[in-house]
């Protein structure tokens, strides 16, 4: 009996040692990955990412490595928008994104980065990039960034109806996109397409319940874009009356007051919005522009603000993500309001 207990104890100890070694292995991978994501020198970051991948074959580590490799020759949003693709070498990053994509079918962001690589390196087979993103939309609850990228691809391929479909869905999902660099540029190059996308979103929300304050707020934002300030004021006021916690509705009431040159009232409304969501960079920027006492706070929040997709990826895979998890630097900001 004593021998049996001893054997069982030894087996338990052995299993515990194996488990500890296994956990330590992934702790080491995470340490290397964190060093890669935080390094100020791209060569060191790439070295650390390689060490992390030798230990752990995680999809996020493949994504991080692909992004770090692409940062060696940083690609900005303009490279994609203006087709400034000469001398771009993306074979290694594309291989990393493909590995990430193949190891996790659940992340649209992996697919978008891979599709962008494919688009920017293979002008002959751009339909494959579009196909990948279309399938991602069918399968996932994708972010606005993917809708916008797909719409731009369709527009470049002269598929105006398909581009309109994506832009309309984008405006429906994020009405504040009408104040983004993306939409401002769209209005300049194709005003009819931009206006039709807004009208489609207005039609969509107009068919929904008139008693829903969230719908009222979204319609109010779109009415500002259409130049119907009276209707916007009524909708946004009704929205905050029924649901006072809608911080963006307060923000856009501030926008309307600022347009009417009611500076003090606009500051009060922006501060109301900021109080409801202290991390809202949009409201904080407006307050800092109108009240210098908030400038240092704005700069601090801006410096420490993390991309929401990067945060989501880090939580999903229990390790850190590159802070801006997109092939194109500035992609997320391109679709965010700057009003």
N, C-alpha and C positions, 0 to 999 in steps of 0.2 A: 504493500500500500504506500509505504514511504517512497519507494522507487518510482511509482506511478506519479506521485505528486511532484517529485523532483523533475521527472521528464516533462510533465506539463508546464512546470515553471520555466524550464529551459526553453521549451517551444515558445512560450509566451514572450520570454525575453528576446528570443531570436526574431520573432515577428515585430516586436517593438523597435528593435534595432533597424530592421529592414524599413519599417515605416518612417523612422526618424531620418534614415539615409535618403529615402525617397523624397521626404519633405524638404530636407536640406538641399537636395538637388534643385528643386524648383525655387527655393529661396535664393540660391545662387543665380539662377536665371533671371529672377526678378531684380536682383541687385545690379546685374549687368545691364538689364533693360532700362532701369531707372537712370543709370549713368549715361546710357546712350541718349535717352530723351532729354537729359538735363545738361549734357556737355555743350560747352561754348564752341568747341572745335569739331567741325564736321568729320574730319578724319578719325578722331577719337570716338565719336559717336558711332560711326560705321564699324569700327573695330569692336566696340562693346556689343553692338547689336549682333555681330557675327558670333561672338562668344555666347550670348544668350540663346541664340538659335541652335547652337551645338548641344545645348542642354535640354531645351524645351522647344518643341515644334508647334507652338501655339500660333493660331491665325493672326492674332494681334501683333505678335513679334515679327511675323512676316510683313504685315502692313507697315509697322514702324520702320523696318529695314528698307522697304521700298521707298518710303517717304524720305528717309535720311539720305539714301542714295540720290534721290531726285533733287535734294537740297544742295548737293554739290554744284549743281548748275541750276539755280533756283528758277522755277517757272512761275510767272505771275498770271493773273487772270487775263491780262491783255494778250498774252501769247496765244491763248485760245480764241478770244474774241476777234482779234485782228489777223488770225492765221499766220502769226509770226513764228513759224515752226522750223525755220532753217537751222541746220546744225544741231538739232535736238537728238540726244542719244538716250533712249528710254528702255532699252532692252532689259537691263538688269532690274530696274524698278518694276517693269511690266511682269517679269517672271515672279517677283516677290508678291505682287498683287494677285497674280493668278494662283500662286500657292495659298495665299490667304483665302481667296475665294473658294478654292477647291476644298479647303479644310473647314469651311463654315458657309453653309448655304443660307444662313439666317441674317446676314448683314449686307444690306444694300450698299453701304459705303465702300466695301471691298470691290463690289461690282462696278461702282461708278468710277473709282480710281483706275481699275483695269480698262474700262471702256474708254476713258480719257487717254490713257497711254496708247491704246490701239488706234484711236482717232488721230492722234498727233504724230504717229509714226507710220501709219498705213493709209495714205490718201485714196488708194484704190479700193479698199474694202471697208469703207466707213459705215456701210449698212450693217456690218456685224456689231459695231459699237452701239448703234441705235437699237438693234435687236436685243442686245444684252440689257439695256436700260428699260426697254419696253417690257421684257420678261420680269425684270426686277419690280416694276410697278405692279404687274399682275400678281406677283407673289408676296410682296412686302408692303408694309405701311411706310412708304419712303419719305424722306425729308424733302423740304422745298428745294434744296440745292439740286437734287437729282432731277426734279421736274424742270427746273430752270435750265440745267445743262442739256437735257434731252430736247427741250423746246428750241434752244439755240442751235443744236445740231440739225434739227428738222428745218429750221429757218435757213441755215446755210445750204442745205440740200434742196432748197426751193419747195419744200413741202409745207406750204403756208397753212393749210387746214390742220395738219398734225401739230404744227408749231402753236397754232391758236388753241388747240385742245389742251396742250401742256400749260400754256400761259394762263388760260382761263382757270384751270385747276389750281395753279400756283396762286393766283389772286384770291380764289375761293378759300384756300387753306391758310393763306397769310395775307389778308387785305392790306396790311401796312407795307407790303412789298412795293406798293405804288409810290412810295417815297424812297426807294432804294436806287443805287447807281444803275442796277440792271434796268429798272423800269424807265428811268430818265433817259438812258441811252436808247431803249426800245422806242420811246416816243419820238426821238430824234430821227432814227433811221426808218421807222415804219409806224407812223402815228395811227394809221387805220387799224393795224394789228393790235396796238396797245389799247386803243379805245374800245375795240370789239371785245377784248379780253375783260376789261372792266365792266362793260355792259352785260357780258355773260354772267359775271359774278353777281352783279346787281340783280339780274333776273333770277338767279339761283336763290339768293337770300330773300327776295321779295315774295317768293312762293312759300317761305317758311312762316312759322307762327309769328304774328305781329306782337305777341306778348312776351317774346323771349328777349331779355335784355342783352344777351350776348349777340344775338342776331342784329338787334338795334345798333349796337356799338359797331359791328362790322359794316353794316350798311352806312352808318354815319361816316366812317373813314372813307368809304367809297364815294359818298356824296361830296366830301371835301375835294377829292380828286376830280370830280365832275364839275366842280365850281358851284355847287348848289349849297351854299353856306347856311342858308336858313333851314333847309331840310336836315342838314348835318347837325346843326345846333339842336333842333328838336329831338332828333333820334338819340343823340349822345346824352342829352339832358334826361330824357325818359329812361335811358339805360342806367345811368348812375342813380336815379331816383329809386328804381326798382332793385338795383344791385349796386350799392355804394362801394363795393370792394373791387369793381372793375377799374384797375389802375390805368389801363391804356385808354379807356373812355375819358377819364379825367385828363389824361395827357393831351388827347386830341381836342378837348374843350379848351385847353390851354393854347393849342395851335390856333384855334379859331379866334381866341381873344388876342393873340399876338398879331394875327392878320388884321384885326380891327384896331390895332395900335393901342390896346389896353394892356400896357406893360405890367403894371402892378397886379392886375387880375390874372394875367397869364402866369406870372411867377407863383402866385398862390395856388393855381390849378396844377402847375408842374410839381410843386412841392407836395400837394395832396397825392398826386400820382406816385411820387417818390416815396412817400411815407408808407403807402400800401405795398410797394415793392422796392426796398432799399437797394436791390441789386440791379435794377433796370437802368442800363447804361444810357438808354435813349432819354429818359426823363432827367437823369443826373447831368447829362451833357447840357441839356437845355437850361437847367437851373444854374449850372456853373457859368454859362454864357451870360446869364442875366443877373447873377449874384456872385461876385468874385469870392465870397466867403466859402463857396462850395468847390472852388477850382482844385485845391489840393486833394480833396476827397475824390473828385472825379478822376484825377490823374492816378491816384492810388488804386481805385477800383478798376480802371482801365488796364493798369499794369498787371493786376492779379487775376483779371477775369479769364476764366477758362471756357473753351469752346464746349457747348453742351453735348455735342456728339463725342468729343474726346472723353468727357466725364462719363457718358453712358458706356462707351467701350471699356473704359478702365474698370467700371463696376461689373460689367459682364464677364470680363476675363481676369479679374482680380490682379491686374498689373497696370502700370501706367501706359498711357497712349501719348504719342507725339501730340503736342498741344493743339496744333492745327492739322487734323487728320485727312487733309485733302492734297492731292497731287499739285493743284494750283494754289499758290499762296494768295490769300485774299478772296478765295471763293465764297466762303461763308459771309463775309462782309459785303460782297457784291449784291447779295440778295436781302440785306438787312436795311431797314429805313435809316436815313440820315437827316430827316427833317428836323 
